């Protein structure tokens, strides 16, 4: 599933609405979603490196 729109939206809220951002929400995303995103990013980088070898 393509999560790019959600990631972009979250980033926009963090940078443009930082005064009203919910700290618990951000911490929850870090704890619950960041590990999976990191895994996906590492896999994509691995795939790209494999293509260029």
C-alpha positions in Angstrom: 0.0 0.0 0.0 1.3 3.4 -0.9 1.7 5.5 2.2 3.4 8.5 0.5 0.3 10.7 0.7 -0.1 10.0 4.4 3.6 10.7 5.0 3.5 13.9 3.1 0.3 15.1 4.9 1.9 14.3 8.3 5.0 16.2 7.4 3.0 19.2 6.3 1.1 19.2 9.5 4.3 19.0 11.5 5.9 21.9 9.6 2.9 24.2 9.1 0.7 23.5 12.1 3.4 22.9 14.7 1.7 25.3 17.2 -1.4 23.1 17.5 0.1 19.7 16.9 -0.8 16.9 19.4 2.5 15.7 21.0 0.9 12.4 21.9 -0.1 11.8 18.3 3.4 12.5 17.1 4.9 10.2 19.8 2.4 7.5 18.9 3.4 7.7 15.2 7.0 7.5 16.1 6.5 4.4 18.3 4.0 2.6 16.2 4.7 3.5 12.5 8.3 4.6 12.3 9.8 1.1 12.6 7.7 -0.2 9.7 8.5 2.8 7.6 12.2 2.4 8.3 12.0 -1.3 7.3 10.3 -0.3 4.0 12.9 2.4 3.3 15.8 0.0 3.9 14.2 -2.6 1.6 13.7 0.1 -1.1 17.4 1.1 -0.8 18.5 -2.5 -0.9 16.4 -3.0 -4.1 17.9 0.1 -5.7 21.5 -1.0 -4.8 20.8 -4.4 -6.3 19.6 -2.9 -9.5 22.7 -0.7 -9.9 25.2 -3.6 -9.3 
